[in-house]
Amino acid sequence: MVIRGQVEGSLLLRDQLTVEPGGWVKASVSAPQMILGGAAEGEIRIRETLTLQSSGMLEGSTESGALLVAEGAILKGIIRRSGFGADNPPDQSTP
């Protein structure tokens, strides 16, 4: 899924989420990978790799298998590294 505008709510994805520069997400997100060039706010749970591009801004609670942060990206909140992977998905029982 590619977001170029604004999205609010909950996103449970089987494929990569890309938020392009100028895009904005205020949501609970669960996805295998995420590339963030725009802004995101909320509980972000990425099973594999979360990539913050230099134009990216992330605020909230973040859990991912790997985190790549480019120079200039903004990251505010709680960051946890998890052992997520294809054989170990995040617990979906947590609201």
Rosetta blueprint (number, residue, H / E / L):
1 M L
2 V E
3 I E
4 R L
5 G L
6 Q E
7 V E
8 E E
9 G E
10 S E
11 L E
12 L E
13 L L
14 R L
15 D L
16 Q L
17 L E
18 T E
19 V E
20 E L
21 P L
22 G L
23 G L
24 W E
25 V E
26 K E
27 A E
28 S E
29 V E
30 S E
31 A E
32 P E
33 Q E
34 M E
35 I E
36 L E
37 G L
38 G L
39 A E
40 A E
41 E E
42 G E
43 E E
44 I E
45 R E
46 I E
47 R E
48 E E
49 T E
50 L E
51 T E
52 L E
53 Q L
54 S L
55 S L
56 G L
57 M E
58 L E
59 E E
60 G E
61 S E
62 T E
63 E E
64 S E
65 G E
66 A E
67 L E
68 L E
69 V E
70 A L
71 E L
72 G L
73 A L
74 I E
75 L E
76 K E
77 G E
78 I E
79 I E
80 R E
81 R E
82 S L
83 G L
84 F L
85 G E
86 A L
87 D L
88 N E
89 P L
90 P L
91 D L
92 Q L
93 S L
94 T L
95 P L
